[in-house]
């Protein structure tokens, strides 16, 4: 039972991380903040970045935790 809960929690963490990264990719394609990539925008077009910015408090730790989870799984498989 505990192992199933841990697997569900890991899957939820990875799904949150992928969702947040998808928001960043979508915002970058809509309104690039990098000068050499994509369509540059000015003014209210930049509001597309507000959702990834406000969700960073959840998304960034989820990305870090996902890297740790996947790294631990790879180490377990190798040994």
C-alpha positions in Angstrom: 0.0 0.0 0.0 2.8 2.4 0.9 4.7 1.6 -2.3 1.5 2.3 -4.4 1.1 5.7 -2.7 4.8 6.6 -3.3 4.4 5.7 -7.0 1.3 7.8 -7.3 3.0 10.7 -5.6 6.0 10.4 -7.9 3.8 10.3 -11.0 1.9 13.4 -9.8 5.1 15.2 -9.2 6.4 14.4 -12.7 3.1 15.4 -14.2 3.1 18.7 -12.5 6.7 19.3 -13.7 5.8 18.5 -17.2 2.7 20.7 -17.1 4.7 23.6 -15.9 7.4 23.1 -18.5 4.7 22.9 -21.1 3.3 26.3 -19.9 6.8 27.8 -20.3 7.2 26.4 -23.8 3.8 27.7 -24.9 4.6 31.1 -23.5 7.9 31.1 -25.2 6.4 30.3 -28.5 3.7 33.0 -28.1 5.9 35.8 -26.8 9.7 35.2 -26.7 11.7 36.7 -23.8 14.9 35.5 -25.5 16.0 38.1 -28.0 17.3 35.7 -30.6 14.4 33.1 -30.5 10.9 33.5 -31.7 8.4 36.4 -31.9 9.4 39.4 -29.7 6.5 41.1 -28.0 5.9 44.4 -26.3 3.2 45.6 -24.0 0.3 43.5 -22.9 1.3 40.5 -25.1 3.8 39.6 -22.4 1.0 38.7 -20.0 1.2 35.2 -21.3 4.2 34.8 -19.0 2.1 35.5 -15.8 0.7 32.0 -15.4 4.1 30.2 -15.5 5.5 33.0 -13.2 2.8 32.6 -10.6 2.9 28.8 -10.8 6.7 28.7 -10.4 6.3 28.2 -6.7 4.8 24.8 -7.4 6.5 24.1 -10.8 10.1 24.7 -10.0 10.2 22.4 -6.9 8.3 19.8 -8.9 10.9 19.9 -11.7 13.8 19.6 -9.2 12.0 16.7 -7.4 11.3 15.0 -10.7 15.0 15.1 -11.6 15.8 13.6 -8.2 13.1 10.9 -8.6 14.2 9.9 -12.2 17.9 10.0 -11.1 17.2 7.7 -8.2 15.3 5.3 -10.5 18.1 5.2 -13.0 20.7 4.5 -10.2 18.5 1.7 -8.8 18.2 0.1 -12.2 22.0 0.2 -12.8 22.8 -1.5 -9.5 
